[in-house]
Amino acid sequence: MDQKSIIRVTADYVKEYFSDKESGHNWWHVERVWNIALYIHSKEKRGNLFVIVLAALLHDIGDDKIDKETDGLKTVELFLGKAGVDRGIINKVIVIMSRISFRDSYNADYERTDELDIVQDADRLDAIGAIGIARAFNYGGSRNNEIYVPDQLPGTFTTREEYTGSRTSTINHFYEKLLLLKDMMNTGTGKEMADERHKYMEDFLKQFYREWDVAAND
């Protein structure tokens, strides 16, 4: 298959895989990450576009937040191999998948690549701003997490295990992850896009606390 055919087949596979996943981590999230990655690549003019597209499409396969049964890296390796993708391309996609997550930033001593920088920025941009807020509360609700607990302080973590093992409110999640992402962007384009989305979250939190305080003192 040529690259266009491989991308089409991959997109169809991803749509099917995510058909029963919660709406914060589904095909629409993948499509947004894909589109953001295309936009960043168009501005940055770097990285292998085929690798970027495949990694954007496949980055959440086997993510244990939504699927604890699937070995995502092995599944993607087999899928791309059957599709006739070059071994070197497969390896690059697998590397991106294994390093893209925020929780992987706690084990961040690894080589950066243009492709990882772009896809990681795209994924992180979809975690902040208006859509990021919607996704955060959707995911928190799916796990029956509290919206906010006034006397519960956000956690501070030094290891991946501490971060993934915590159970917190969705508002605390802003401080434990979402508000940190702006300063973790890799590309100039990603940084520019993150500024507006970050400010939107700050404004949301200010309004949230105003409304909560009124309700609490009513």
N, C-alpha and C positions, 0 to 999 in steps of 0.2 A: 504493500500500500504506500501511496505517497503521503506527504505530511498532512495535507488537508483531509485525506480520508482517515488517517490515524486520529487526528483531532476530533473529527466527527464521531468516530466510533467510541473514542474516549468519553466525549461529552454524553453520548447515549448511555454508556456504562455508568457514569457518575450519576446521571439522573435516576436511573433505576436503583442504584445503591442507596441514594438518599430519599427514596420515595416514602419511607416510613420513619424518617428521623425528625426530631423536634425542629420547629421552624426557625430557630436561631442558627442551626447547623444543618442546612438542607441545600437543595440545588440553587436556590436564589442567593444564598451566601456565596456559594462557589462561583456563580455567574458574576456576582459583584466583584469578587476578588479577581477573577479573570479580566473583567473590563478595567478595573483599576490598574492591574499589572500591565495591560496593553497601553494604557494612558501613560504610566510612568516610563515604560520603555520608549514610547514615542517621544518623550521629552528628554530622557537621559541619553538615548542613542547608544546603549551598551547592553551587552548580554546576548545570548543565543535565544532568539524569540521562540523557537520550537520548544526548547527546554523550559522557558518561562511559562508558556501556555500549558504544557503537560503538567508541570508542577502546580500551577494555579488550579487546574482542574482536579488533580488527584490529592492535594495536600491534606485533606481531612479523612481520607480512607483509613479506617481502623483507628481513628482518634478515640482514645479510651473514655473521653467525656460522653461519647454517644454510642460507642460500640466496643465492648470489652472482649468480644469473642474473636474478632478478626485481627490477624497479624497484618497490619496495613502495608508494611514495607515488603513483606513476602508476597502479598496479594498483588501489589502494584508491579513488582518485579516480574511475576508470572504473566500478568495481563499484558504488559508492554512487550515482553518477549514473544508472546503469541501473536501480537500485532505486528511483529517484525521490526520493532524499534532497535536501533543500533545499541550495542552494549554500553558504549560510552555515554550515550544520552540517558539510558536507563540509570546508570550509576549517578549521574548528576541529579536526576529527579529524586532518587532515593536519598541522596545527601541533603537536598533541600527539605524533604519531608521529615527527616530525622532532626533537623535543626530549626525549623520554622517557628515552633510554638514558643509562647512567652515563657512557659516553664523550662524550656531548654536554655533560656538566658542564664539560668543558675549554673549551667555547665558550659560557659560561653568561650572556652579556650579552644577555638577551632578556626580554620581558615575561612575567610569570607570569599564569596564569589559574586559577580555582578547579578547573576540569576537569583541567588539566594537573597541578596539585598532587595531586589525588586519585588519578588513574590512575598517576602516577609513584610515589607512595607505595605503591600496591598492587603494582606491578611490583617495586619494591625490597624490599618485605616478603617476597615469594616468593623472593627471592635470599638471604635470611638465615634463621637458625634451623635446625631439623632438616631441613626440606625444602631450604633453601638449601645445606646441607652435602651432601646427597644429590645435588642438581643439579650442584654444583661438581665433585664427583668423577666424576659421570657424563659431564659435558662434557669434563673433562680426559682421561678415559679414551678418549673418542671421538676425541680429537686426539693420543692417545699421549703426553700430557704426563706427566712424572714426578710421583709423589705428593709427594715431598719430596726436596730435595737439601740436606744440612746446610750446606754452605759457599756456597750460593747465596743472596745477600741479596735481599729484595724490592726491586722497582724503585721509583723515585720519578719521577713524570712531570709535565710542565708543559703538554703539548699532547695533543690527541686522537691525533695521529699517533704520538707516542711510546708512548702507552698501547696502541693497537691493534697496533702493530708489535712489541710485546714477546712473547717466548715464555718461559714461566716454569712453575714447579711449581704444583700445585694449592694446596699450603699457602701459598706466596707470594701466591697470588690472594686469600687471606683478608686479607692486609695491604695489598694493592694496591687492593682494592675492597670486599670484604664487610664488613670491620670499620669501614669509613668510612661506611657507609650510614646507620647509626643517627643520626648528626649531620647527615645531609642530608635528613631527613624534613621535609615541608612542613606537615603538619597536626598538630594536637594529638593526634588519634586515632592517626595514623601513628607519632608519637613514642612514645606509650604502648605500642603493639603492638611496636615495634622494641626496646624495652628488654629484654623477656624473651628475645626471639630472639637479641639481641646477647650477652646473658649466656650463653645456651646454647652459642654458638660459642666464647666465651672458655673455658668449661669443657671443651668438646671439645678445644680446642687444648692445654690443660694435660694432659689425659689422653693425647692423642696423643704429646706430647713425653716423658711418663713411660714410655709403652710403647716408644717408639723408642729411648730411652736405655738401657733394659734390654736390648733386642735388640742394640743396638750394642756393649754391654759384656759380652754373654753369652760 
